[in-house]
Amino acid sequence: AKALSKFTKEDPTLRVRIDPETKETIISGMGELHLEVYIERMIREYSVECISGQPNVNYKETINKKIEFDWLHKKQTGGSGQYAKVIGYIEPLTENETNESGQVNQFENKCTGTNIPPEYYTSCEKGMNDAVTKGALVGCEVEGLRVVLQDGASHAVDSSDMAFRTAMANAIRDSMRKASPSILEPMMSVEVEIPSEFQGTVVAGLNRRMGLIQSSDMNDDGSGMKIVAEVPLSNMFGYSTEIRSQTQGKGEFTMEYLKHLPVAKNIQEELQQKYREELDQKEKAA
């Protein structure tokens, strides 16, 4: 922290931030070489053991079909135990529904009667919030999910806030595994400005990075072009160096977050395999 603070005072083009999703320290600057110089200085001048690499991509998970649940949580531990039963279903939210509500996940209470006492409805919603923090495929946050609670059962002595919260969380986790879950990756809107003679090379480079060209406009005198494309964030690392070499240092680009979209099947399998390997390593270390 001391080294990074000193470097940012020396060099205003070097920026440091902590990613709220992945909790990593991200440094950004004028290109890979610029960052490598500062990493080398941290190791040499401050004797800091520095692990550097590409930032983790903020993947999400979602579901793709409706699944009903009927879950009983029952635990007897001597004295008063735990008892809660929840019945309902989960289903995917459409993009329009998410935009209208402003919520990435929704909880709906359609219970009639008092099979579940009203004071436990908020516990059920908390259970949903617990469940969506970690998906079934790679342990990422889940979005695009509607949970509908229709009925349930309680016990005069053993039912509690925690019992209903646990029952709901377990019911949703179990249902998400069966609801054709998929992984979503962040897509970036990338604007590239280049001299027009480099158009072919730059478009080919974006295609190699699985980019979808949205528009390609030439300026009035035909000397420059602006290309707009949608590219997965995971494929954008190292692009600043590539575009400079493709355009003899004359090209520049900006990118901003657009939305999360499903990853390709082969990438989903790779991410799941990597996640399983990480879990195995943690288990062996423990």
PLY file of the C-alpha trace (Angstrom):
ply
format ascii 1.0
element vertex 286
property float x
property float y
property float z
element edge 285
property int vertex1
property int vertex2
end_header
0.00 0.00 0.00
2.86 2.37 0.84
4.59 1.62 -2.47
1.40 2.08 -4.53
0.59 5.33 -2.72
4.07 6.70 -3.56
3.85 5.57 -7.20
0.43 7.19 -7.76
1.76 10.51 -6.38
4.76 10.29 -8.74
2.72 9.27 -11.79
-0.86 10.54 -12.31
-1.43 8.05 -15.18
-1.11 5.12 -12.73
-4.42 4.39 -11.00
-5.12 1.99 -8.14
-8.51 0.68 -6.97
-9.95 -2.31 -5.12
-12.56 -4.26 -7.06
-15.66 -4.53 -4.82
-16.72 -7.87 -6.41
-13.42 -9.80 -6.47
-11.62 -7.86 -3.62
-8.47 -7.66 -5.79
-6.19 -4.63 -6.00
-6.35 -3.45 -9.62
-3.65 -1.19 -11.07
-4.23 0.45 -14.44
-1.98 2.60 -16.58
-0.79 3.32 -20.11
-0.17 -0.32 -21.09
1.31 -3.62 -19.96
4.93 -2.40 -20.06
4.03 0.60 -17.88
2.48 -1.71 -15.25
5.33 -4.24 -15.43
7.84 -1.47 -14.60
5.94 -0.58 -11.41
5.52 -4.24 -10.38
9.27 -4.72 -10.84
9.95 -1.57 -8.76
7.71 -2.85 -5.94
9.68 -6.11 -5.81
13.11 -4.42 -6.07
12.69 -1.24 -3.98
10.20 -2.41 -1.34
10.96 -6.18 -1.24
7.23 -6.89 -1.70
6.20 -10.40 -2.68
3.85 -9.49 -5.49
1.52 -11.92 -7.25
0.32 -10.29 -10.44
-1.81 -11.43 -13.35
-5.00 -10.68 -15.22
-7.83 -9.40 -13.01
-10.56 -11.93 -12.23
-13.61 -11.50 -14.43
-16.85 -10.89 -12.53
-18.92 -13.84 -13.79
-22.54 -14.35 -12.71
-24.94 -17.29 -12.88
-28.59 -17.57 -13.87
-31.30 -20.19 -14.40
-33.18 -21.05 -17.58
-36.30 -22.97 -16.56
-39.05 -23.08 -13.94
-38.63 -25.59 -11.10
-41.07 -26.28 -8.26
-39.87 -26.99 -4.73
-41.36 -28.64 -1.65
-38.71 -28.55 1.08
-38.87 -29.68 4.69
-36.20 -28.59 7.16
-36.42 -30.65 10.34
-33.77 -30.91 13.04
-34.07 -32.29 16.54
-31.24 -31.34 18.90
-32.69 -31.96 22.35
-35.00 -29.28 23.67
-36.65 -27.18 20.99
-35.54 -28.21 17.49
-35.97 -26.64 14.07
-38.98 -27.15 11.80
-39.99 -25.35 8.60
-41.61 -26.40 5.35
-41.72 -24.21 2.21
-43.56 -24.86 -1.07
-43.29 -22.78 -4.24
-41.24 -22.44 -7.41
-38.34 -20.56 -8.98
-38.35 -19.21 -12.54
-36.11 -17.04 -14.74
-36.77 -13.30 -14.96
-36.82 -11.63 -18.38
-34.53 -8.65 -19.06
-37.58 -6.32 -19.23
-38.86 -7.50 -15.82
-35.43 -6.89 -14.28
-35.22 -3.42 -15.82
-38.76 -2.48 -14.69
-38.28 -3.59 -11.09
-34.66 -2.44 -10.78
-33.90 -5.70 -8.94
-31.72 -8.52 -10.27
-33.76 -11.06 -8.24
-37.36 -10.98 -7.00
-39.23 -12.58 -4.11
-43.02 -12.95 -4.31
-45.21 -14.09 -1.46
-48.38 -15.80 -2.70
-49.26 -17.58 0.54
-52.87 -17.64 1.67
-53.86 -18.59 5.20
-51.43 -18.95 8.07
-49.67 -22.26 7.36
-46.55 -20.08 7.42
-47.07 -17.42 10.12
-46.69 -13.93 8.56
-43.76 -13.05 10.82
-41.65 -15.64 8.96
-42.17 -14.19 5.44
-39.15 -11.89 5.82
-37.09 -14.91 7.00
-37.98 -16.68 3.75
-36.83 -13.66 1.75
-33.57 -13.59 3.71
-33.16 -17.29 2.84
-33.45 -16.40 -0.85
-30.78 -13.69 -0.45
-28.49 -16.25 1.25
-28.95 -18.75 -1.59
-28.26 -16.37 -4.50
-24.83 -15.31 -3.18
-23.33 -18.56 -4.49
-24.48 -20.40 -7.61
-24.38 -24.13 -8.37
-21.84 -24.03 -11.24
-18.84 -21.89 -10.25
-19.90 -20.30 -6.95
-20.71 -16.89 -8.47
-23.60 -14.60 -7.58
-26.95 -15.56 -9.14
-29.18 -13.05 -10.94
-32.33 -13.14 -13.09
-34.28 -15.28 -10.60
-37.84 -15.00 -9.30
-38.78 -16.97 -6.18
-42.50 -17.49 -5.52
-43.56 -18.79 -2.10
-47.00 -20.46 -2.26
-47.43 -22.48 0.93
-45.65 -24.30 3.72
-46.00 -25.57 7.26
-44.82 -24.62 10.73
-44.62 -26.08 14.21
-45.88 -24.29 17.33
-42.63 -24.89 19.24
-39.86 -25.75 16.77
-40.44 -23.15 14.03
-38.21 -20.08 14.14
-36.76 -17.31 12.05
-33.60 -19.38 11.43
-35.54 -22.55 10.54
-37.49 -20.82 7.75
-34.41 -18.97 6.53
-32.47 -22.25 6.29
-35.37 -24.13 4.66
-35.79 -21.46 1.98
-32.06 -21.21 1.25
-31.71 -25.00 0.87
-34.88 -25.26 -1.25
-33.59 -22.61 -3.68
-30.05 -24.06 -3.84
-31.48 -27.49 -4.67
-33.87 -26.04 -7.28
-31.15 -23.93 -8.96
-29.10 -27.07 -9.65
-32.09 -28.54 -11.55
-33.08 -25.34 -13.41
-30.56 -25.55 -16.32
-28.13 -23.08 -14.73
-25.73 -21.16 -16.98
-22.78 -18.79 -16.50
-22.99 -15.15 -17.60
-19.96 -13.04 -18.52
-19.62 -9.24 -18.71
-19.83 -7.85 -22.25
-18.10 -4.55 -22.96
-19.04 -1.89 -25.49
-15.71 -1.10 -27.18
-15.15 2.03 -29.32
-12.00 1.98 -31.46
-10.73 5.05 -33.35
-8.12 4.35 -36.02
-6.72 5.67 -39.33
-8.84 4.04 -42.06
-5.95 2.12 -43.69
-5.79 -0.17 -40.63
-9.50 -1.13 -40.71
-9.01 -4.71 -41.97
-6.34 -5.59 -39.40
-8.25 -4.07 -36.46
-11.60 -5.71 -37.39
-9.83 -9.08 -37.75
-8.29 -8.56 -34.29
-11.70 -7.84 -32.73
-13.17 -10.92 -34.43
-10.36 -13.05 -32.97
-11.39 -11.78 -29.53
-14.99 -12.98 -30.19
-16.17 -9.40 -30.77
-19.42 -8.56 -32.57
-19.02 -5.46 -34.77
-22.02 -3.14 -34.22
-21.07 -0.24 -36.48
-18.17 1.06 -38.56
-18.22 4.77 -39.53
-15.70 6.71 -41.60
-15.14 10.40 -40.83
-15.88 13.14 -43.43
-12.48 13.23 -45.13
-12.09 9.41 -45.10
-8.86 9.49 -43.09
-10.18 7.93 -39.86
-12.72 5.38 -38.68
-14.73 4.68 -35.56
-15.58 1.01 -34.95
-18.06 0.01 -32.23
-18.07 -3.62 -31.08
-19.35 -5.80 -28.22
-16.53 -7.92 -26.80
-16.38 -10.23 -23.73
-14.29 -8.60 -20.98
-12.25 -11.81 -20.55
-10.95 -11.36 -24.13
-9.98 -7.69 -23.77
-6.83 -8.15 -21.65
-3.74 -7.03 -23.57
-5.74 -5.12 -26.19
-3.99 -1.77 -25.65
-0.65 -3.30 -26.72
-2.27 -5.07 -29.68
-4.01 -1.99 -31.09
-0.84 0.09 -30.84
1.16 -2.50 -32.77
-1.64 -2.92 -35.36
-1.91 0.85 -36.04
1.73 2.00 -35.58
0.70 3.69 -32.32
-2.06 5.79 -33.95
-5.13 3.85 -32.75
-6.94 4.25 -29.43
-9.95 2.65 -27.78
-12.38 3.08 -24.88
-14.62 0.46 -23.31
-17.48 0.42 -20.84
-19.64 -2.28 -19.26
-22.75 -3.13 -21.31
-24.46 -6.22 -19.82
-23.95 -9.85 -18.78
-24.59 -12.51 -21.45
-24.30 -16.35 -21.42
-20.84 -17.76 -22.13
-20.20 -20.34 -24.87
-20.68 -24.01 -23.91
-16.96 -24.87 -24.09
-16.01 -21.86 -21.91
-18.68 -22.82 -19.34
-17.15 -26.33 -19.11
-13.63 -24.85 -18.70
-14.80 -22.52 -15.91
-16.56 -25.39 -14.09
-13.45 -27.58 -14.38
-11.25 -24.75 -13.00
-13.71 -24.17 -10.10
-13.70 -27.91 -9.21
-9.89 -27.95 -9.23
-9.77 -24.90 -6.91
-12.21 -26.59 -4.49
-10.09 -29.78 -4.49
-6.97 -27.75 -3.71
-8.73 -26.00 -0.80
-9.91 -29.34 0.60
-6.39 -30.79 0.40
-4.93 -27.66 2.08
-7.51 -27.94 4.88
0 1
1 2
2 3
3 4
4 5
5 6
6 7
7 8
8 9
9 10
10 11
11 12
12 13
13 14
14 15
15 16
16 17
17 18
18 19
19 20
20 21
21 22
22 23
23 24
24 25
25 26
26 27
27 28
28 29
29 30
30 31
31 32
32 33
33 34
34 35
35 36
36 37
37 38
38 39
39 40
40 41
41 42
42 43
43 44
44 45
45 46
46 47
47 48
48 49
49 50
50 51
51 52
52 53
53 54
54 55
55 56
56 57
57 58
58 59
59 60
60 61
61 62
62 63
63 64
64 65
65 66
66 67
67 68
68 69
69 70
70 71
71 72
72 73
73 74
74 75
75 76
76 77
77 78
78 79
79 80
80 81
81 82
82 83
83 84
84 85
85 86
86 87
87 88
88 89
89 90
90 91
91 92
92 93
93 94
94 95
95 96
96 97
97 98
98 99
99 100
100 101
101 102
102 103
103 104
104 105
105 106
106 107
107 108
108 109
109 110
110 111
111 112
112 113
113 114
114 115
115 116
116 117
117 118
118 119
119 120
120 121
121 122
122 123
123 124
124 125
125 126
126 127
127 128
128 129
129 130
130 131
131 132
132 133
133 134
134 135
135 136
136 137
137 138
138 139
139 140
140 141
141 142
142 143
143 144
144 145
145 146
146 147
147 148
148 149
149 150
150 151
151 152
152 153
153 154
154 155
155 156
156 157
157 158
158 159
159 160
160 161
161 162
162 163
163 164
164 165
165 166
166 167
167 168
168 169
169 170
170 171
171 172
172 173
173 174
174 175
175 176
176 177
177 178
178 179
179 180
180 181
181 182
182 183
183 184
184 185
185 186
186 187
187 188
188 189
189 190
190 191
191 192
192 193
193 194
194 195
195 196
196 197
197 198
198 199
199 200
200 201
201 202
202 203
203 204
204 205
205 206
206 207
207 208
208 209
209 210
210 211
211 212
212 213
213 214
214 215
215 216
216 217
217 218
218 219
219 220
220 221
221 222
222 223
223 224
224 225
225 226
226 227
227 228
228 229
229 230
230 231
231 232
232 233
233 234
234 235
235 236
236 237
237 238
238 239
239 240
240 241
241 242
242 243
243 244
244 245
245 246
246 247
247 248
248 249
249 250
250 251
251 252
252 253
253 254
254 255
255 256
256 257
257 258
258 259
259 260
260 261
261 262
262 263
263 264
264 265
265 266
266 267
267 268
268 269
269 270
270 271
271 272
272 273
273 274
274 275
275 276
276 277
277 278
278 279
279 280
280 281
281 282
282 283
283 284
284 285
